[in-house]
Structures are given as structure tokens and as C-alpha cells.
């Protein structure tokens, strides 16, 4: 891993030169969606401890570390001890590896020492639409959240717990139609903080009117930089900026969704990616105040922190 640590040190050394607007800074930023090692399914671009050191060095306030297959709350507890001075949080998805919709897994995640487990993602790679989209045949095991247009009782029970313990509900990789079912029902069950996970990205692929409705129903809409990178990207920062103007920055958050499986094209590590993302949105005409609201104020509110 020597080369990996050298890459981290290089990123730290060159990062100040890459900032294109003196008013855009990472100070106070909380990235609500990063990936890191160790993980299953292959290597990750950076391990959790190195990512925390890099984010702290570059000025970020905090990170929410995600794993599709297991809770990250215990890992975050350890990394906080190793890398003080940055606010790290974890969570758990409701994928097959943790038993699908599994209240026991959520309770365990939230109860780990430190209580840094804050986010519950509905199914991601094991959502119905993800499985059907992956093989094109509608085959393979998936985690259902509804039947005949009604959310399952186990999902409603999950919402009750999330609401009672002030956790964040993130929609994962469910369909746009399911997102619009989930938000008002979760609110009725006491959930205050809801994030529509990378709403414009696949497989959710929400339209602007759908995102506007989700915001009216009480959710924050997440925009992730990773979906705009690489030769096959179907989204652009310009499209994001147009959508944010239509929805309103007060109803949005910025995340990177970086740090995961290495790609055949170059992409930045999460802290640099966030700085690039903020600068790119500013070049598209979004104000510094709106960018700070989406990258700093709204994430802090979700996690119960003072902005």
C-alpha cells in the first residue's frame, strides 16, 4: 500500500493549488456519501483512515462513510480515535448481506459505542429496480420494500425506529415511484430527516418535477459528483445546477460518492472531488451562499450538528 499513501500525500500537497475560487473552501463541509476500504468485492481507492487524514488536512468538517454490505459504525468509532479532529459518521444499508429490511441490524448499528451510526439506506444494489436493471430479465434475489403499491409492514416499523432515534433515512437505489411513496409515509411515522440518494443518477433517475415533489414532501435531494465523471457519464454539473435552481438549494445536499472501486479513468479522491464539485457549480452560476448551504449547513442539520 506504499503507493497508496504516496498518492494521499501528493493529493494533500497539490490540493490548495487546485481551488479556483478563494471564496469556495472545504472548511465546514460534511460529505454525506463516501466509500472507503476495507470492503468486499474488490479494492477501494482509499482506506478509511487515510481518507479521514486527507479530509482533515484539506479542511473538511466531516464524512459519512458508506458500505453496501455491512454497518460502518464500528469502523468509524475506531477511525475517530486514530484520526481526531474530524467528525466521522457511519450507517447501514438494507441489502441482502444484512438480511434485507432488518430492524435488528439498524438497532445494532445505532447502538455501537459512540453512537456515530446515523444513516439508514434503503436497499441499494439489492433493490428491486437495481436487480431488474442489472440482468434485464427481472431475475435474481432482491429486497422488496412494497407490494401492490403499499409499503411493507417491516419498512413502516423501520421508519418508526428511525424517527424515534433521530436517524437519517436515505432512499438508496429504489425506484423514483418508490421514493415518492416512501417520503410522505416516513414523515407520517416520525422521520424528520430524509435524503433522496443521488436522485438524478441511475437506477432512481428522478425527473426535476419528481425531485420537486420529493422536496415538497420533506426530503433533501442529494447530488453526487461521481455521477458526472468519466467518459460514460450521463449527467453533467450543468444539469445539476439547473435542477438545483428549480428545486431550491435549501432542499438539496452535495456529496461526492467517491472513494469506491477504482475506475479505468482518473478521478479525484473524495475531498478534492468535493472542492472540484463546489467550484464547478459556482462556475455554473450558483452562489457561494447556496453552495455552502448544500455542502455545509444542510448536512450538519441532518446529523444534528450546529452549523
FENLIN-V25925 format. One record per backbone hydrogen bond with DSSP energy under -1.0 kcal/mol. NH is the residue of the N-H (numbers start at 1). CO is the residue of the C=O. If there is no record, write none. Layout:
# FENLIN-V25925
nh->[NH NH]
co->[CO CO]
This chain:
# FENLIN-V25925
nh->[5 6 7 8 9 10 11 12 13 14 15 18 24 29 30 31 34 35 37 45 48 51 52 53 54 55 56 57 58 59 60 61 62 63 64 65 66 72 76 77 78 79 80 81 82 83 87 89 90 92 98 99 100 102 106 107 108 109 110 111 115 118 119 120 121 122 127 131 132 133 134 135 136 143 147 150 152 156 157 158 159 160 161 162 163 164 165 167 168 169 170 171 173 174 179 180 182 183 185 186 187 188 189 190 191 195 196 197 199 201 205 206 211 212 213 214 215 216 217 218 219 220 221 222 223 225 226 228 229 233 240 241 242 243 244 245 246 247 248 251 252 253 254 255 257 273 274 275 276 277 278 279 280 281 282 283 284 285 286 291 292 293 294 295 296 297 298 300 301 302 303 304 305]
co->[1 2 3 4 5 6 7 8 9 10 11 15 21 26 295 62 64 258 46 260 37 47 48 49 50 51 52 53 54 56 55 29 29 87 31 89 34 91 72 73 74 75 76 77 78 79 61 63 116 119 95 96 95 100 102 103 104 105 106 107 112 90 90 168 92 170 124 127 128 129 130 131 132 126 150 147 145 152 153 154 155 156 157 158 159 160 161 162 118 193 120 195 123 171 175 176 178 179 181 182 183 184 185 187 186 169 220 195 222 198 201 199 207 208 209 210 211 212 213 215 214 194 251 196 253 255 256 225 226 230 236 237 238 239 240 241 242 243 244 248 249 221 294 223 33 269 270 271 272 273 274 275 276 277 278 279 280 282 281 287 288 289 290 291 292 292 293 296 297 298 299 301 300]
